[in-house]
Amino acid sequence: MAPPDPFQLERLAEELAARELSPPSGSEHVPPQPDLPIHVPLSHDNAFLAAETFDVEKFLLSRSYTSLPELRTELREYLSSLKEELVQLINDDYEDFISLSTDLRGEGTRMSRLKAPLNGLREQIQVSRQSLQIIQNAIQAKLDARSKLRDEKALLHHLLKISESITRLESLLLISKPNHVEIPPPHLSGATEIGPGKTRGSRGKHLSRVATEYTQLLYIVSKARVENCAYVEVIQWVR
């Protein structure tokens, strides 16, 4: 026969197990858990330690939950880990450092031999650059002269057109040179054998030719006047 259980431990254990297995009811209110600070150990990923400019105040505020003695201990431990990593890095690359110093023996003499012809090459490059600059300036001068000749040729072409147009207008308007008597064409003379109707038609065509030639002359003169040509001012007619 089992001894009596005055504290009813078995019943309490069964109730506790049943309560853990049963789902929580919606009526029960679970109080929110407070957000406790999480202790993050110092490492290379710390934003304040990896910053270009170390800000003491911001770093201390970020570790405000840590007392100063504990913070001092953490910094010392972090310094020790850094020293260990540095020693390990040197030990890992020690052979490479030794081989590098061995491979660089005699490189000073070799660099001196390579440096000797550099001065001569630099002078040659300077001479070649000056020659190329002279050639470039000469080509540019020829291009400028050709462009100027092209503009003068175009202006001369306009002046020739003006002279020819004036000559045609003088011929159409029966303007003769001094000491020169010009016989008017039959369709403008008073004594003509053409009928009255045909005479008016011929005069209309003649006036149309005069107007067309005059309009063309004005257009050519306007283009030549842009170049400030003295020839245009000399032959300027009286308006």
Secondary structure, 3 states (H helix, E strand, C coil): CCCCCCCCHHHHHHHHHHHHHCCCCCCCCCCCCCCCCCCCCCCCCCHHHHCCCCCHHHHHHHCCCCCHHHHHHHHHHHHHHHHHHHHHHHHHCHHHHHHHHHHCCCHHHHHHHHHHHHHHHHHHHHHHHHHHHHHHHHHHHHHHHHHHHHHHHHHHHHHHHHHHHHHHHHHHCCCCCCCCCCCCCCCCCCCCCCCHHHHHHHHHHHHHHHHHHHHHHHHHHHHHHCCCCHHHHHCCCCC
